[in-house]
């Protein structure tokens, strides 16, 4: 009779506990884990000689690197590289690259930084500590606009807006995101003065009854951001990612508050007119967010105050949006907390053909996938249902 060894594949996140089960030396587990965690790393725009060096170094340590087929002949000047290796091999490779030519010393430091980016330090806002390793945080949407695609006109008076904010807080919202200008596709821009008339009374009213709740101001205008923070908002949520108002980056640096940098292809009036990208949509957004975060750091915005958002629905086709969701974890390589807002957007409508108010079950499905793949803050309309879903999900993925 054949011996049965009960062979099975183990889920990667269970490696540590399985090591303990087999009696592995507990003092060496943390170090050994890097040999069990496999990584796929894409490196952009390397010269052919540099790509050749990486290929040979990778092969020499039992890893591999996919490069352009003509790299070996140098018939192409540059090539992207897809590196496949364990974390231990990646660290070893990065150390070896320190002594190589063709700007590979710079690549070495970036690869080592990539390994460090897996840990994102907590963010303290007022009395709230956002510990990204402990839970999925919920941002409740409060639009005080007449023309937002889902809830436009519902919360124009202060009493209705405050009641909605209170309900979201009671239902488990960690952040209340207040917006006074619709940025739905085709929306017409309003003046900062009009936007301030809409949002400031609501911010003040909410702050009067709740001193601890975290408030974000959803705006593209620096003067709105500044006045909103002065009056009690805590976070600036710039859906234009510094592209609309040239003063926004300077103002947010001076405010020294957290800022959400979102990717948007262009202005809301034109962003959904045949949106196209020069390369793969994830590559394009990743590079854009990298460049924007670098500019933010150079302007004096603290790294711990930066949150990024790939901008689902802002200048993207259905296929673009689906690919972003599928590959959302790749944006974690930037080393910042990640926020995503899918709530009631057309990505769901295009699949199910349902009006906004009937998309909640689909919202929860997508948002649960996002949370399970590393998204830290989910922006939603229906706080209560998401709070319950994430309470269960976090028990599974964060414990």
C-alpha positions in Angstrom: 0.0 0.0 0.0 1.4 3.4 -1.0 2.3 5.8 1.9 0.0 8.8 2.0 1.9 11.9 2.9 -1.2 14.2 2.6 0.5 16.7 0.4 -1.1 20.1 -0.2 -0.2 23.6 -1.2 -0.3 26.1 1.7 -1.7 29.6 1.5 1.2 32.1 1.6 -0.2 34.0 4.6 -0.2 30.7 6.6 3.5 30.1 6.2 4.5 31.5 9.6 2.0 29.4 11.5 2.8 26.3 9.5 6.5 26.7 10.4 5.5 26.8 14.0 3.4 23.7 13.6 6.3 21.7 12.1 8.6 22.7 14.9 10.9 25.1 13.0 13.2 27.2 15.2 11.0 30.1 16.3 14.0 32.5 16.6 14.6 32.1 12.8 11.1 32.2 11.5 11.0 35.9 10.6 14.2 35.7 8.7 13.3 32.5 7.0 9.9 33.8 5.8 11.6 36.0 3.2 12.7 32.8 1.4 9.0 31.6 1.2 7.5 34.9 0.0 7.6 35.1 -3.8 7.6 38.5 -5.6 6.9 39.7 -9.1 8.6 43.1 -9.6 8.3 45.2 -12.7 11.2 47.6 -13.4 10.7 50.2 -16.1 12.9 51.7 -18.7 16.3 50.0 -18.2 19.0 50.2 -20.8 19.7 46.9 -22.6 23.1 46.4 -20.9 21.4 47.0 -17.5 18.6 44.6 -18.3 21.2 42.0 -19.4 23.0 42.4 -16.1 19.8 41.9 -14.1 18.9 38.9 -16.1 22.3 37.2 -15.5 22.4 38.1 -11.8 18.8 36.8 -11.4 19.7 33.5 -13.1 22.8 33.1 -10.9 20.7 33.0 -7.7 18.0 30.8 -8.9 15.6 33.6 -9.8 14.6 34.8 -13.3 13.9 38.0 -15.2 11.8 38.5 -18.3 13.3 41.1 -20.7 12.8 42.1 -24.3 13.9 39.3 -26.7 16.4 41.7 -28.4 18.1 42.9 -25.2 20.8 40.2 -25.8 21.6 41.7 -29.2 21.2 45.3 -28.0 18.9 45.9 -31.0 16.6 47.7 -28.6 17.9 50.6 -26.5 15.7 50.0 -23.5 13.5 47.3 -22.0 11.2 46.9 -19.1 12.0 43.9 -16.8 9.7 41.5 -14.9 11.7 40.0 -12.1 10.5 36.9 -10.4 12.2 36.0 -7.1 11.7 35.5 -3.3 12.1 38.4 -1.0 15.4 37.0 0.2 16.7 36.8 -3.4 15.4 40.3 -4.1 17.4 41.7 -1.2 20.5 39.8 -2.3 20.1 41.1 -5.9 19.7 44.7 -4.7 22.9 44.4 -2.7 24.8 43.0 -5.7 23.5 45.9 -7.9 25.2 48.4 -5.7 28.5 47.6 -7.5 27.2 47.5 -11.1 27.4 50.2 -13.8 24.6 51.7 -16.0 22.8 53.4 -13.1 22.1 50.1 -11.3 23.3 51.5 -8.0 20.2 53.8 -8.1 18.0 50.9 -8.9 19.5 49.0 -5.9 18.4 51.7 -3.4 14.9 51.7 -5.0 14.6 47.9 -4.7 15.6 48.1 -1.0 13.0 50.8 -0.5 10.4 48.7 -2.2 10.9 46.0 0.5 10.6 48.6 3.2 7.3 50.0 1.7 5.4 46.9 2.9 5.1 48.6 6.3 3.1 51.8 6.3 3.3 53.7 9.7 0.1 54.7 11.5 -1.4 58.1 10.9 -2.7 60.2 13.9 -5.5 62.7 13.2 -7.0 64.4 16.2 -7.6 61.5 18.6 -7.8 58.8 16.0 -4.8 56.6 15.1 -5.2 55.0 11.7 -3.3 51.7 12.1 -3.4 50.4 8.6 -2.6 46.8 9.7 -5.6 46.6 12.1 -8.7 47.4 10.1 -10.2 48.7 6.8 -11.3 52.3 7.3 -14.6 53.7 6.0 -15.0 57.2 4.4 -18.6 58.2 4.3 -19.7 60.4 1.4 -21.6 63.6 2.1 -22.3 65.6 -1.1 -23.8 69.1 -0.5 -24.4 69.6 -4.2 -27.4 69.9 -6.4 -25.9 67.7 -9.2 -23.9 64.8 -7.9 -24.7 61.6 -9.8 -26.1 59.6 -6.9 -27.3 61.9 -4.1 -27.3 65.3 -5.7 -29.8 67.7 -3.9 -30.5 65.4 -0.9 -28.3 67.3 1.6 -28.4 70.9 0.5 -29.7 72.3 3.7 -27.6 72.2 6.9 -30.0 70.2 8.9 -30.2 67.4 6.4 -26.4 67.3 5.9 -25.7 67.2 9.6 -28.3 64.5 10.1 -26.7 62.4 7.3 -23.3 62.9 8.8 -24.5 61.9 12.3 -26.1 58.8 10.8 -22.9 57.8 9.0 -20.8 58.3 12.2 -23.2 56.2 14.2 -23.1 53.5 11.5 -19.3 53.3 11.8 -17.8 55.9 9.4 -14.2 56.8 10.3 -14.1 59.8 8.0 -16.8 62.1 6.7 -15.9 63.4 3.2 -17.7 66.6 2.4 -17.9 67.8 -1.2 -19.4 71.0 -2.5 -18.7 70.6 -6.2 -19.8 67.7 -8.3 -16.9 66.0 -10.3 -19.1 63.5 -12.1 -18.4 63.1 -15.8 -19.7 66.2 -17.6 -20.1 68.3 -14.5 -19.6 72.0 -14.9 -17.1 73.7 -12.6 -18.3 76.1 -10.0 -16.4 79.0 -8.4 -14.5 78.5 -5.1 -16.8 81.1 -3.6 -19.9 79.1 -4.4 -18.2 75.9 -3.1 -17.3 77.6 0.2 -20.9 78.7 0.6 -22.0 75.1 0.4 -19.3 73.3 2.5 -18.3 75.7 5.3 -21.7 75.9 7.2 -21.8 72.1 7.1 -18.2 71.7 8.4 -18.9 74.2 11.2 -22.2 72.5 12.2 -20.7 69.0 12.3 -17.7 70.2 14.3 -20.0 71.9 16.8 -21.7 68.7 17.7 -18.7 66.3 17.3 -15.2 67.5 18.1 -13.5 64.1 17.4 -14.9 62.9 14.0 -12.4 63.1 11.2 -13.6 65.4 8.3 -12.1 65.5 4.8 -12.8 68.3 2.3 -13.3 67.0 -1.2 -12.1 69.9 -3.4 -9.9 70.9 -6.3 -9.5 74.5 -5.1 -6.7 75.5 -2.8 -8.7 78.4 -1.2 -11.5 76.0 -0.4 -9.0 73.5 1.1 -7.4 76.2 3.3 -10.6 77.7 4.6 -12.2 74.3 5.2 -9.2 73.2 7.3 -9.2 76.4 9.3 -12.9 75.8 10.0 -12.5 72.3 11.2 -11.7 69.9 8.4 -8.7 67.5 8.9 -7.9 66.1 5.5 -7.7 67.5 2.0 -9.1 65.2 -0.7 -7.9 66.6 -4.0 -9.6 64.7 -6.8 -7.5 66.5 -9.4 -4.2 65.4 -7.7 -2.7 69.0 -7.8 -3.4 69.3 -11.6 -6.3 71.7 -11.4 -5.0 74.4 -9.0 -1.3 75.2 -9.1 -1.4 76.5 -5.6 -2.9 73.3 -4.0 0.4 71.6 -3.4 1.8 74.6 -1.6 -1.3 75.2 0.4 -1.6 71.6 1.6 2.1 71.7 2.5 1.6 74.8 4.6 -1.5 73.3 6.3 0.5 70.3 7.3 -2.5 68.1 7.2 -3.1 64.7 5.5 -3.8 65.0 1.7 -5.3 62.5 -0.6 -3.7 62.6 -4.1 -6.1 61.1 -6.7 -5.4 60.3 -10.3 -7.7 61.9 -12.9 -7.0 61.9 -16.6 -8.4 65.4 -17.2 -11.1 67.8 -16.3 -14.6 66.3 -15.4 -16.1 68.0 -18.4 -13.9 66.0 -20.8 -12.4 63.1 -18.9 -14.9 60.4 -20.2 -14.6 61.4 -23.8 -12.7 58.5 -25.3 -10.1 58.2 -22.4 -6.9 56.7 -23.6 -3.4 56.1 -22.1 0.0 56.0 -23.8 0.7 52.6 -22.2 -1.0 50.0 -19.9 -3.5 51.9 -17.7 -1.9 50.6 -14.5 1.6 51.6 -15.6 0.4 55.1 -16.5 -1.5 55.7 -13.2 1.4 54.2 -11.2 3.9 56.5 -12.8 1.6 59.5 -12.4 1.0 58.9 -8.7 4.7 58.3 -8.2 5.6 61.6 -9.8 2.9 63.4 -7.9 4.0 62.0 -4.5 7.6 63.0 -5.3 6.5 66.5 -6.0 4.5 66.5 -2.8 7.5 65.5 -0.8 9.7 68.1 -2.5 7.0 70.8 -1.6 7.3 69.9 2.0 4.3 67.6 2.5 5.3 64.9 5.0 5.4 61.3 3.7 3.1 60.1 6.6 0.5 62.7 5.5 0.1 61.3 1.9 -2.7 59.0 0.9 -3.1 57.9 -2.8 -6.2 57.1 -4.9 -6.1 55.6 -8.4 -9.3 57.4 -9.3 -11.8 54.8 -10.4 -14.1 56.4 -13.0 -12.1 59.5 -13.5 -11.1 59.3 -17.2 -11.3 55.5 -17.4 -13.3 53.0 -19.5 -15.0 50.0 -18.0 -12.1 47.9 -19.0 -9.6 50.4 -17.4 -11.6 50.3 -14.2 -11.8 46.6 -14.0 -8.0 46.2 -14.6 -7.3 48.8 -11.9 -9.5 46.8 -9.4 -7.8 43.5 -10.5 -4.3 44.9 -10.0 -5.0 47.3 -7.1 -2.4 45.7 -4.8 0.4 46.9 -7.2 -0.2 50.5 -6.0 0.9 49.4 -2.5 4.5 49.4 -3.9 4.4 53.2 -3.7 4.5 53.0 0.1 1.4 55.0 1.0 -2.0 54.2 2.4 -4.4 53.5 -0.5 -8.0 54.9 -0.8 -10.5 53.8 -3.4 -14.0 55.1 -4.2 -16.1 52.8 -6.3 -19.5 53.5 -4.6 -22.4 53.4 -7.1 -20.2 54.3 -10.0 -20.6 53.3 -13.6 -18.2 50.4 -13.3 -21.2 48.7 -11.6 -23.9 50.2 -13.9 -22.1 48.9 -17.0 -22.0 45.4 -15.6 -25.5 45.2 -14.0 -27.4 48.0 -15.7 -28.9 49.2 -12.4 -29.6 52.7 -11.1 -27.3 54.1 -8.4 -29.6 53.3 -5.5 -29.7 49.6 -6.5 -25.9 49.0 -6.6 -25.1 48.4 -2.9 -24.7 44.7 -3.0 -22.3 45.0 -6.0 -20.5 47.9 -4.2 -19.9 45.6 -1.2 -18.6 42.8 -3.5 -16.0 45.1 -5.2 -15.1 46.9 -2.0 -14.5 43.6 -0.1 -12.2 42.5 -2.9 -10.4 45.8 -2.7 -10.0 45.6 1.1 -8.8 42.0 0.9 -6.1 43.2 -1.6 -4.6 45.9 0.5 -6.9 49.0 0.2 -6.8 50.9 3.5 -9.7 53.3 3.1 -13.0 52.6 1.2 -15.1 55.6 0.2 -18.8 54.7 0.3 -22.4 56.0 0.4 -23.9 53.2 2.5 -21.7 53.1 5.6 -23.8 50.7 7.7 -23.7 47.8 5.3 -20.0 48.2 4.6 -19.2 48.5 8.3 -20.8 45.1 8.9 -19.1 43.6 5.9 -15.6 44.9 6.8 -16.1 43.9 10.5 -16.3 40.2 9.3 -13.7 40.7 6.5 -11.1 42.3 8.8 -11.5 39.4 11.3 -10.4 37.1 8.4 -7.7 39.1 6.7 -6.2 41.3 9.5 -6.2 38.9 12.4 
